Amino acid sequence: MRVLVVEDDPMIGRSVQQGLRQDGYAVDWLRDGQAAESTLATTPYDILLLDLGLPGKSGFDVLAGLRRSGNSVPVLVITARDAVADRVRGLDGGADDYIVKPFDLDELAARMRAVLRRRAGRAEPTIEHGDLRMNPLRHELTRNGQPVALSAREFALLQALLEQPGVPLSRARLEERLYGWGEEVESNAVEVHIHALRRKLGAERIKNIRGVGYLVPRIR
Ligand code: CA
């Protein structure tokens, strides 16, 4: 799950980025509205955490521009305490929800999940593949109904593969799903996680096409 955080307060930005990374999200962090706008125009995100008071371009303007251009990325607005008018304006401007500073990381994560759940409709989305059933929102995987324990990165990697069965994903594409910008990519991290997934799910589950990438076979 790829998250963009736009927040000019370095303490908040850093702690949100670190906290969410620990939860297994790939998190990019920008500090001004203009940069956010150009990045959002070219990079797909699963959710945007948007501060309203930003240098360059306000969060309101970024949000308005997004919605005007037809970008429907879920947006969680970050507002100051007592700024009721801002919250209303944010929601009216197309935000999905808001969170008030200072906030707890657990609350932020819960609100993000709630936004994503609401966006996905009432039914929780599951991805099925043979005897596997994955619930990305709950971070759960079962095989024949039995829970399989995966690390956050193993889960993210498997999710990327299961979303497009039969389509090989290169190591670079998979690394993109696992890491935000500037986050140090451990060399052969993808291979290590693939190895762990094969051990847990069976070697035949994930195929390697030499020089191309990895895929889960399509099931007929
Ligand atoms: Ca700010």
Residues whose N, C-alpha, C, O or C-beta is under 5 A from the ligand:
A	BS01	CA	D8 D9 D51 G53 L54
